[in-house]
Amino acid sequence: MLKINKISDKIEKEIFICYKILKFYVIVVKCDIAFVPIGGTYTMDFKEAAYLINEIKPIIAVPIHYGSIVGDKQNAIDFIKLVRFSIFN
């Protein structure tokens, strides 16, 4: 996990960049921003990525690794549909 202590004088965030989660592997991550691959061929697919995001509950989730070599725009749309999110102050 990459930790950025100071983005500005007032903001402190932790960032998690995930490349692949193997099935039956439990990972405990506490982060504010998560980058998760959703392409499915060499990484987790959009269903696995949505499950991970719903478990770790970051403030921001960014789907990556789709649309150029593997996966397509539909993967991102399906990922968004599966992620449970809340709007808060």
N, C-alpha and C positions, 0 to 999 in steps of 0.2 A: 504494500500500500504506500502510495506517495502522500506524504503529509505536507501541506503548505501551511506554515504557521502564520504568515502575515501576507494576505492579499492586499490589504491596505492597513491603515493604522487602527481601524475599528473592526475588521472582519477577520475571523480565524476559521478555516474550513479544513476538513479532511476529505481527500479524494481517493476513491477506490477504482482502479482500472483492472477489469477482469478479462482474461483471455479465454479460459476454458475451465469449466467445472465438470469434473467427472461424476457420473452417476454414483449414488450411494456415498458420496464424499460430503461431509458436513463442514461447512465453513461459517465461522462467526465473524462478521464484519460490522463495525460501527463506523459509518461515514456520512458525510453531508452530500457529497456528489459522487455518483457511481456511473462509470462508463462500462456498458455491457455489450458484448458482441451478440448479434442475433441472426447471423447468416446461416448457421446450421451445418455447414459441410465440415469445416475445420474447427468450429467453435460450437458453443451451445446454440440451440435454435431459439426462436422468439418465445416459445412456451416455457422453456427452461429459464431463460433470462427474466421473463415476467415473474416466475416463481421466486427466483432469487431476489428481485427487487421488492416483491411483496413481503419477503422475509426480513430483509435488512432495513427497509423503510428509509431510504435516503431522502433528503429534501429535493434533490434534483437527480433524475435518471436520464442518461443519454445513451440511446442505442447506437452502436457502432458496428463496423465490419459487415456491411451489407450493401448491395446495389452495384458494386464495381466488378468483383470477381465472382462472388457467390451471393445468393439472396437477392431480394428485390425490394422495391418500395412497399409492397404488400406486407412484407415481414415487419416493417416498422408500424404499419397501420394495425396489424394483428397484435403486436407487442403492446401498443397503447391501449387497445381494447381490453387486454388481460391484466394490465397494471391497475391495482386499486390505489387510488390517490385521494388525498384530502386537501382542501383549501383551508389555510389557517392564516392568522395574523402574525 
